[in-house]
Amino acid sequence: MKALVVEKAADRSLQDLNFAEVSVPTPAEHEVLIKVHAAGLNPVDYKIVEGGVSAWRYPHILGLDVAGEIVGVGQGVRTWHVGD
């Protein structure tokens, strides 16, 4: 899948962001996997990139504001279903 990523901790400006091919994740317990139809990068995202986050593992995928379709559910997910 294609994702907007911060490649390494030293990349702390918006000019350092890149689109990259990354593996499709498997949803963990109590998680859902969403096929993203639209995503947004908002002001909080770019401020966090510029400040850095010590807990991130790299490459770090950006974009938490998404709209799409659930294509996988992890164990323990009861409220959401594939297709939602």
C-alpha positions, 0 to 999 in steps of 0.5 A, a space after each residue: 500500500 502507499 502511505 505518507 511517511 516520515 522516514 527517520 527521526 531526523 526528518 522533521 520538516 514537511 519537505 522531508 515527507 515521502 510517499 512510500 510502499 509499505 506492507 499492509 498491516 494485520 489488525 491486532 486485538 481490538 483493532 480494525 483495518 480500514 481501506 482508506 478512500 480519503 485521508 487528510 493531513 491536518 495542522 496537528 499532524 505537521 506540528 507533531 512531525 516538526 516536534 518529533 515523537 520519541 515513541 515512533 518507529 520508523 518509517 512512521 505512517 502519517 494521517 489519522 483523519 481517514 474515511 474508508 471501509 473496514 476490510 479486516 477486524 482483530 480478535 475481540 472486535 464486536 461492534 464493527 464488521 467487514 464492509 462497515 
